[in-house]
């Protein structure tokens, strides 16, 4: 099999170029209201397997719309002057974090109206890349942000991806579906149209066609693992799952605590220390007690076939870590897949094509390297790759799915006057 898996990426040439925008919401008032105690089970069939594309009409006030835009960070003040009398500035810390504010909005979905939902922008490159004046930015809707227990057919949050750098609008949906077919615990995705009303400024304007992605939260955890307790962190570091000592403060910026509290982070710190400091013998003997190795190898195989380097394998981030309290093991949950199918370049196109299936990463990746040095895990990974190549990732099957999804979104994508 070797490194020729990249040839399968030729199917992406068939992705047809569309693009589309999106819409926002309404509301005002302060304080969190009590809503109906909705504890419905999430309706995956209706929301993520519908044969039609859902529409969301979002309405909000001008004041709330303006509040959604983050302030650009100020330029750092000079620390001192050099010998020539010129100011010396501190080194830039990298791209500044964007602090998005939730505002109140109203969402209509067919005959259903949801009041006082939370609405905000999301993303980093996808937000900035949309341009300062564009409505077609990525959005997040939080149905119980201001109304306790309000949910949308069992879901509390939904994400709307603007297909940044993906004129086909298909990459993220195809990638999440492939993870699901490999039985990886990954979010579900479908398509949605968004219409935006900003009172006094916009009236039900079609913002575009989005990829709607399930939130990794308690609803997700309960569905996938039968338990919503335990530590959940979103990993945003560009380092290789670093061990920085035993103080959580050294990790809190790059490991965003989503569920659990700081007392739960001890197990994560111990896991990171184990990855870097365990002997080869200890690693081989204990890794299956600390990590769902089968699940990790399955997500690694899918990630390899997708040549998805905006992930742990490349940039080092865009995934969640969850410690399942039932098993005591960590689970990797993929996230942010708009740059799958070789869309995130690290090196030349030839470098991307020449990635070896046994080294499907850039730089050093301690977990992948150490696992694949163990023969039984290496062979299991190889077997999963083969199953996918002969099954869900077979070129004929993938091309048929691309054609099917293209037909589904074609009309709504072409109707998008804001697409690039």
SEMILUM-219398 format. One record per residue (C-alpha): z, y, x; residue number from 1. Coordinates in steps of 0.02 Angstrom, whole numbers. Layout:
residues N
+--------+--------+--------+-----+
|     c3 |     c2 |     c1 |   k |
+--------+--------+--------+-----+
|      Z |      Y |      X | NUM |
...
+--------+--------+--------+-----+
***
This chain:
residues 420
+--------+--------+--------+-----+
|     c3 |     c2 |     c1 |   k |
+--------+--------+--------+-----+
|      0 |      0 |      0 |   1 |
|     42 |    117 |    146 |   2 |
|     21 |    302 |    125 |   3 |
|   -133 |    301 |     16 |   4 |
|    -35 |    334 |   -142 |   5 |
|    -98 |    513 |   -129 |   6 |
|   -270 |    457 |   -183 |   7 |
|   -200 |    436 |   -356 |   8 |
|   -176 |    625 |   -361 |   9 |
|   -363 |    641 |   -388 |  10 |
|   -328 |    623 |   -573 |  11 |
|   -259 |    799 |   -572 |  12 |
|   -435 |    866 |   -544 |  13 |
|   -463 |    826 |   -727 |  14 |
|   -324 |    942 |   -785 |  15 |
|   -412 |   1074 |   -889 |  16 |
|   -364 |   1255 |   -858 |  17 |
|   -276 |   1343 |   -997 |  18 |
|   -123 |   1453 |   -994 |  19 |
|    -14 |   1536 |  -1121 |  20 |
|    127 |   1655 |  -1161 |  21 |
|    286 |   1663 |  -1267 |  22 |
|    405 |   1755 |  -1384 |  23 |
|    586 |   1813 |  -1405 |  24 |
|    726 |   1852 |  -1535 |  25 |
|    848 |   1964 |  -1637 |  26 |
|   1030 |   1998 |  -1673 |  27 |
|   1182 |   2107 |  -1642 |  28 |
|   1368 |   2107 |  -1661 |  29 |
|   1506 |   2042 |  -1550 |  30 |
|   1622 |   1893 |  -1552 |  31 |
|   1585 |   1711 |  -1578 |  32 |
|   1569 |   1655 |  -1758 |  33 |
|   1614 |   1489 |  -1832 |  34 |
|   1465 |   1394 |  -1895 |  35 |
|   1442 |   1231 |  -1984 |  36 |
|   1515 |   1088 |  -1885 |  37 |
|   1350 |   1005 |  -1843 |  38 |
|   1374 |    847 |  -1745 |  39 |
|   1204 |    774 |  -1783 |  40 |
|   1132 |    651 |  -1662 |  41 |
|    988 |    730 |  -1567 |  42 |
|    824 |    698 |  -1657 |  43 |
|    714 |    654 |  -1509 |  44 |
|    575 |    586 |  -1617 |  45 |
|    555 |    747 |  -1714 |  46 |
|    575 |    871 |  -1572 |  47 |
|    496 |    782 |  -1423 |  48 |
|    378 |    655 |  -1499 |  49 |
|    298 |    756 |  -1638 |  50 |
|    108 |    734 |  -1656 |  51 |
|     96 |    922 |  -1687 |  52 |
|    152 |   1072 |  -1585 |  53 |
|    310 |   1157 |  -1647 |  54 |
|    318 |   1346 |  -1676 |  55 |
|    468 |   1459 |  -1646 |  56 |
|    475 |   1637 |  -1713 |  57 |
|    604 |   1738 |  -1617 |  58 |
|    667 |   1908 |  -1673 |  59 |
|    783 |   2029 |  -1583 |  60 |
|    823 |   2213 |  -1570 |  61 |
|    748 |   2329 |  -1440 |  62 |
|    922 |   2354 |  -1367 |  63 |
|    946 |   2167 |  -1343 |  64 |
|    771 |   2144 |  -1273 |  65 |
|    803 |   2277 |  -1141 |  66 |
|    970 |   2196 |  -1097 |  67 |
|    883 |   2033 |  -1053 |  68 |
|    799 |   2104 |   -898 |  69 |
|    906 |   2085 |   -741 |  70 |
|    933 |   2233 |   -629 |  71 |
|    851 |   2216 |   -460 |  72 |
|    982 |   2204 |   -322 |  73 |
|   1008 |   2362 |   -223 |  74 |
|    952 |   2370 |    -43 |  75 |
|   1100 |   2328 |     71 |  76 |
|   1181 |   2476 |    157 |  77 |
|   1160 |   2487 |    346 |  78 |
|   1302 |   2411 |    445 |  79 |
|   1285 |   2530 |    592 |  80 |
|   1161 |   2623 |    702 |  81 |
|   1082 |   2549 |    856 |  82 |
|   1070 |   2632 |   1027 |  83 |
|    918 |   2731 |    970 |  84 |
|   1013 |   2798 |    820 |  85 |
|    915 |   2692 |    696 |  86 |
|   1004 |   2602 |    553 |  87 |
|   1039 |   2416 |    574 |  88 |
|   1036 |   2319 |    411 |  89 |
|   1118 |   2150 |    380 |  90 |
|    996 |   2004 |    376 |  91 |
|    928 |   1969 |    203 |  92 |
|   1012 |   1819 |    120 |  93 |
|    847 |   1755 |     49 |  94 |
|    782 |   1785 |   -126 |  95 |
|    922 |   1865 |   -228 |  96 |
|    993 |   1771 |   -375 |  97 |
|    941 |   1836 |   -544 |  98 |
|   1084 |   1864 |   -665 |  99 |
|   1014 |   1842 |   -840 | 100 |
|   1115 |   1900 |   -990 | 101 |
|   1119 |   1808 |  -1156 | 102 |
|   1085 |   1917 |  -1308 | 103 |
|   1090 |   1881 |  -1494 | 104 |
|    929 |   1834 |  -1579 | 105 |
|    864 |   1753 |  -1738 | 106 |
|    753 |   1600 |  -1730 | 107 |
|    643 |   1536 |  -1870 | 108 |
|    577 |   1359 |  -1862 | 109 |
|    472 |   1324 |  -2016 | 110 |
|    589 |   1354 |  -2163 | 111 |
|    744 |   1346 |  -2054 | 112 |
|    827 |   1506 |  -1992 | 113 |
|    956 |   1507 |  -1853 | 114 |
|   1054 |   1669 |  -1836 | 115 |
|   1148 |   1736 |  -1686 | 116 |
|   1075 |   1613 |  -1562 | 117 |
|   1089 |   1654 |  -1378 | 118 |
|    927 |   1702 |  -1292 | 119 |
|    895 |   1740 |  -1109 | 120 |
|    762 |   1727 |   -975 | 121 |
|    773 |   1586 |   -848 | 122 |
|    699 |   1535 |   -681 | 123 |
|    668 |   1620 |   -516 | 124 |
|    489 |   1609 |   -455 | 125 |
|    429 |   1575 |   -632 | 126 |
|    514 |   1733 |   -694 | 127 |
|    456 |   1845 |   -552 | 128 |
|    283 |   1768 |   -549 | 129 |
|    251 |   1815 |   -730 | 130 |
|    246 |   1999 |   -682 | 131 |
|    362 |   2140 |   -734 | 132 |
|    271 |   2184 |   -896 | 133 |
|    225 |   2010 |   -955 | 134 |
|    304 |   1934 |  -1110 | 135 |
|    257 |   1763 |  -1045 | 136 |
|    417 |   1732 |   -950 | 137 |
|    522 |   1574 |   -957 | 138 |
|    658 |   1574 |  -1092 | 139 |
|    815 |   1479 |  -1135 | 140 |
|    887 |   1467 |  -1312 | 141 |
|   1072 |   1424 |  -1336 | 142 |
|   1103 |   1387 |  -1519 | 143 |
|   1293 |   1383 |  -1509 | 144 |
|   1317 |   1525 |  -1385 | 145 |
|   1385 |   1641 |  -1519 | 146 |
|   1408 |   1521 |  -1666 | 147 |
|   1523 |   1374 |  -1631 | 148 |
|   1441 |   1203 |  -1657 | 149 |
|   1275 |   1273 |  -1715 | 150 |
|   1139 |   1154 |  -1659 | 151 |
|    953 |   1129 |  -1680 | 152 |
|    922 |    953 |  -1744 | 153 |
|   1063 |    894 |  -1632 | 154 |
|   1016 |    999 |  -1480 | 155 |
|   1120 |   1145 |  -1420 | 156 |
|   1002 |   1217 |  -1290 | 157 |
|    815 |   1213 |  -1262 | 158 |
|    713 |   1276 |  -1115 | 159 |
|    539 |   1351 |  -1127 | 160 |
|    441 |   1339 |   -965 | 161 |
|    294 |   1458 |   -939 | 162 |
|    195 |   1336 |   -830 | 163 |
|    206 |   1447 |   -677 | 164 |
|     64 |   1405 |   -555 | 165 |
|     -4 |   1275 |   -675 | 166 |
|   -159 |   1334 |   -768 | 167 |
|   -176 |   1161 |   -846 | 168 |
|     -8 |   1178 |   -937 | 169 |
|      6 |    989 |   -921 | 170 |
|     98 |    954 |   -759 | 171 |
|    276 |    968 |   -821 | 172 |
|    249 |    867 |   -979 | 173 |
|    155 |    729 |   -885 | 174 |
|    287 |    723 |   -749 | 175 |
|    438 |    712 |   -865 | 176 |
|    349 |    577 |   -966 | 177 |
|    316 |    476 |   -808 | 178 |
|    501 |    482 |   -762 | 179 |
|    543 |    421 |   -937 | 180 |
|    419 |    277 |   -922 | 181 |
|    504 |    227 |   -760 | 182 |
|    670 |    226 |   -855 | 183 |
|    739 |    372 |   -754 | 184 |
|    872 |    476 |   -840 | 185 |
|    767 |    635 |   -852 | 186 |
|    746 |    771 |   -984 | 187 |
|    617 |    750 |  -1121 | 188 |
|    476 |    877 |  -1138 | 189 |
|    348 |    930 |  -1268 | 190 |
|    245 |   1084 |  -1310 | 191 |
|    295 |   1233 |  -1416 | 192 |
|    219 |   1398 |  -1472 | 193 |
|    326 |   1554 |  -1468 | 194 |
|    302 |   1710 |  -1572 | 195 |
|    403 |   1865 |  -1529 | 196 |
|    465 |   2010 |  -1634 | 197 |
|    555 |   2152 |  -1547 | 198 |
|    601 |   2267 |  -1691 | 199 |
|    505 |   2429 |  -1682 | 200 |
|    403 |   2369 |  -1533 | 201 |
|    320 |   2200 |  -1565 | 202 |
|    282 |   2113 |  -1729 | 203 |
|    269 |   1923 |  -1723 | 204 |
|    161 |   1927 |  -1567 | 205 |
|     97 |   1762 |  -1500 | 206 |
|    171 |   1748 |  -1327 | 207 |
|     92 |   1582 |  -1291 | 208 |
|    105 |   1395 |  -1270 | 209 |
|    256 |   1331 |  -1174 | 210 |
|    327 |   1169 |  -1111 | 211 |
|    488 |   1141 |  -1207 | 212 |
|    614 |   1047 |  -1100 | 213 |
|    778 |    966 |  -1148 | 214 |
|    936 |   1040 |  -1072 | 215 |
|   1042 |    934 |   -956 | 216 |
|   1208 |    955 |  -1046 | 217 |
|   1337 |    855 |  -1145 | 218 |
|   1205 |    804 |  -1274 | 219 |
|   1092 |    738 |  -1137 | 220 |
|   1234 |    648 |  -1045 | 221 |
|   1296 |    565 |  -1204 | 222 |
|   1122 |    502 |  -1246 | 223 |
|   1079 |    437 |  -1072 | 224 |
|   1248 |    376 |  -1010 | 225 |
|   1353 |    354 |  -1167 | 226 |
|   1479 |    478 |  -1097 | 227 |
|   1478 |    667 |  -1084 | 228 |
|   1630 |    679 |   -973 | 229 |
|   1628 |    689 |   -784 | 230 |
|   1565 |    808 |   -651 | 231 |
|   1392 |    885 |   -672 | 232 |
|   1320 |   1005 |   -543 | 233 |
|   1150 |   1086 |   -527 | 234 |
|   1098 |   1079 |   -345 | 235 |
|   1016 |   1239 |   -282 | 236 |
|   1042 |   1223 |    -95 | 237 |
|    893 |   1211 |     23 | 238 |
|    998 |   1110 |    145 | 239 |
|   1004 |    921 |    150 | 240 |
|   1150 |    885 |     32 | 241 |
|   1263 |    968 |    161 | 242 |
|   1442 |    921 |    202 | 243 |
|   1538 |   1082 |    235 | 244 |
|   1717 |   1023 |    244 | 245 |
|   1843 |    990 |    107 | 246 |
|   1854 |   1164 |     26 | 247 |
|   1750 |   1178 |   -133 | 248 |
|   1726 |   1365 |   -102 | 249 |
|   1601 |   1319 |     34 | 250 |
|   1492 |   1231 |    -95 | 251 |
|   1514 |   1330 |   -256 | 252 |
|   1365 |   1444 |   -232 | 253 |
|   1237 |   1306 |   -203 | 254 |
|   1313 |   1171 |   -314 | 255 |
|   1326 |   1256 |   -483 | 256 |
|   1467 |   1180 |   -582 | 257 |
|   1398 |   1139 |   -755 | 258 |
|   1532 |   1018 |   -819 | 259 |
|   1703 |    969 |   -755 | 260 |
|   1817 |   1078 |   -651 | 261 |
|   1856 |   1104 |   -469 | 262 |
|   1975 |    955 |   -467 | 263 |
|   1825 |    844 |   -506 | 264 |
|   1731 |    906 |   -354 | 265 |
|   1836 |    804 |   -232 | 266 |
|   1727 |    650 |   -266 | 267 |
|   1569 |    750 |   -234 | 268 |
|   1633 |    816 |    -69 | 269 |
|   1682 |    639 |    -18 | 270 |
|   1508 |    579 |    -66 | 271 |
|   1425 |    714 |     41 | 272 |
|   1539 |    671 |    187 | 273 |
|   1497 |    487 |    166 | 274 |
|   1309 |    522 |    170 | 275 |
|   1321 |    610 |    337 | 276 |
|   1465 |    525 |    426 | 277 |
|   1472 |    343 |    370 | 278 |
|   1416 |    215 |    498 | 279 |
|   1259 |    117 |    457 | 280 |
|   1367 |    -35 |    416 | 281 |
|   1482 |     64 |    302 | 282 |
|   1336 |    151 |    218 | 283 |
|   1248 |    -14 |    180 | 284 |
|   1409 |    -92 |    116 | 285 |
|   1466 |     51 |      4 | 286 |
|   1317 |    154 |    -54 | 287 |
|   1294 |     50 |   -213 | 288 |
|   1475 |     86 |   -260 | 289 |
|   1447 |    273 |   -243 | 290 |
|   1268 |    297 |   -306 | 291 |
|   1160 |    220 |   -443 | 292 |
|   1039 |    156 |   -310 | 293 |
|    918 |     76 |   -435 | 294 |
|    904 |    240 |   -530 | 295 |
|    883 |    341 |   -371 | 296 |
|    746 |    226 |   -306 | 297 |
|    654 |    238 |   -473 | 298 |
|    659 |    429 |   -473 | 299 |
|    608 |    430 |   -288 | 300 |
|    458 |    320 |   -326 | 301 |
|    401 |    434 |   -468 | 302 |
|    430 |    588 |   -362 | 303 |
|    326 |    510 |   -223 | 304 |
|    180 |    469 |   -337 | 305 |
|    187 |    645 |   -409 | 306 |
|    190 |    719 |   -233 | 307 |
|    326 |    832 |   -301 | 308 |
|    397 |    926 |   -152 | 309 |
|    485 |   1063 |   -250 | 310 |
|    628 |    939 |   -262 | 311 |
|    759 |    855 |   -153 | 312 |
|    615 |    778 |    -56 | 313 |
|    546 |    948 |     -6 | 314 |
|    638 |   1108 |    -44 | 315 |
|    803 |   1015 |    -62 | 316 |
|    846 |   1074 |   -238 | 317 |
|    789 |   1065 |   -421 | 318 |
|    898 |    920 |   -476 | 319 |
|   1067 |    884 |   -552 | 320 |
|   1203 |    770 |   -487 | 321 |
|   1313 |    685 |   -616 | 322 |
|   1462 |    574 |   -578 | 323 |
|   1467 |    447 |   -717 | 324 |
|   1653 |    419 |   -754 | 325 |
|   1617 |    246 |   -825 | 326 |
|   1541 |    180 |   -664 | 327 |
|   1611 |    304 |   -537 | 328 |
|   1435 |    321 |   -466 | 329 |
|   1326 |    475 |   -443 | 330 |
|   1162 |    494 |   -538 | 331 |
|   1013 |    602 |   -485 | 332 |
|    930 |    695 |   -631 | 333 |
|    761 |    778 |   -594 | 334 |
|    726 |    956 |   -649 | 335 |
|    592 |   1092 |   -643 | 336 |
|    431 |    993 |   -625 | 337 |
|    296 |   1126 |   -646 | 338 |
|    241 |   1102 |   -465 | 339 |
|    217 |    913 |   -477 | 340 |
|     49 |    832 |   -435 | 341 |
|     45 |    913 |   -263 | 342 |
|     63 |   1090 |   -330 | 343 |
|    197 |   1141 |   -204 | 344 |
|    117 |   1149 |    -34 | 345 |
|    217 |   1110 |    122 | 346 |
|     92 |   1114 |    264 | 347 |
|    -96 |   1090 |    248 | 348 |
|   -183 |    992 |    109 | 349 |
|   -212 |    856 |    240 | 350 |
|    -25 |    851 |    274 | 351 |
|      7 |    829 |     88 | 352 |
|   -121 |    688 |     76 | 353 |
|    -47 |    602 |    229 | 354 |
|    132 |    590 |    166 | 355 |
|    191 |    413 |    198 | 356 |
|    269 |    321 |     50 | 357 |
|    412 |    273 |    166 | 358 |
|    435 |    453 |    221 | 359 |
|    390 |    550 |     62 | 360 |
|    486 |    706 |    110 | 361 |
|    481 |    859 |    223 | 362 |
|    602 |    883 |    367 | 363 |
|    755 |    770 |    357 | 364 |
|    826 |    694 |    198 | 365 |
|    978 |    593 |    243 | 366 |
|    995 |    496 |     81 | 367 |
|    813 |    442 |     72 | 368 |
|    805 |    399 |    257 | 369 |
|    965 |    297 |    257 | 370 |
|    923 |    202 |     98 | 371 |
|    747 |    156 |    152 | 372 |
|    811 |     89 |    318 | 373 |
|    900 |    -47 |    219 | 374 |
|    774 |   -186 |    191 | 375 |
|    824 |   -235 |     13 | 376 |
|    818 |    -55 |    -48 | 377 |
|    653 |    -24 |     42 | 378 |
|    578 |   -177 |    -41 | 379 |
|    644 |   -129 |   -212 | 380 |
|    570 |     46 |   -192 | 381 |
|    404 |    -32 |   -143 | 382 |
|    409 |   -145 |   -296 | 383 |
|    441 |      3 |   -413 | 384 |
|    295 |     97 |   -336 | 385 |
|    182 |    -52 |   -365 | 386 |
|    240 |    -72 |   -546 | 387 |
|    202 |    111 |   -580 | 388 |
|     32 |    110 |   -493 | 389 |
|    -19 |    -44 |   -591 | 390 |
|     59 |     21 |   -752 | 391 |
|    104 |    197 |   -809 | 392 |
|     23 |    283 |   -658 | 393 |
|   -137 |    181 |   -666 | 394 |
|   -280 |    309 |   -651 | 395 |
|   -363 |    253 |   -813 | 396 |
|   -200 |    268 |   -910 | 397 |
|   -158 |    436 |   -833 | 398 |
|   -332 |    505 |   -867 | 399 |
|   -323 |    446 |  -1048 | 400 |
|   -155 |    533 |  -1069 | 401 |
|   -222 |    692 |   -990 | 402 |
|   -369 |    691 |  -1111 | 403 |
|   -251 |    660 |  -1258 | 404 |
|   -136 |    804 |  -1212 | 405 |
|   -283 |    918 |  -1174 | 406 |
|   -349 |    890 |  -1350 | 407 |
|   -175 |    923 |  -1422 | 408 |
|   -150 |   1092 |  -1337 | 409 |
|   -330 |   1154 |  -1325 | 410 |
|   -334 |   1268 |  -1477 | 411 |
|   -164 |   1349 |  -1446 | 412 |
|   -197 |   1370 |  -1259 | 413 |
|   -366 |   1453 |  -1288 | 414 |
|   -288 |   1568 |  -1418 | 415 |
|   -174 |   1639 |  -1284 | 416 |
|   -244 |   1809 |  -1237 | 417 |
|   -111 |   1831 |  -1102 | 418 |
|   -149 |   1676 |  -1000 | 419 |
|   -202 |   1701 |   -821 | 420 |
+--------+--------+--------+-----+
***
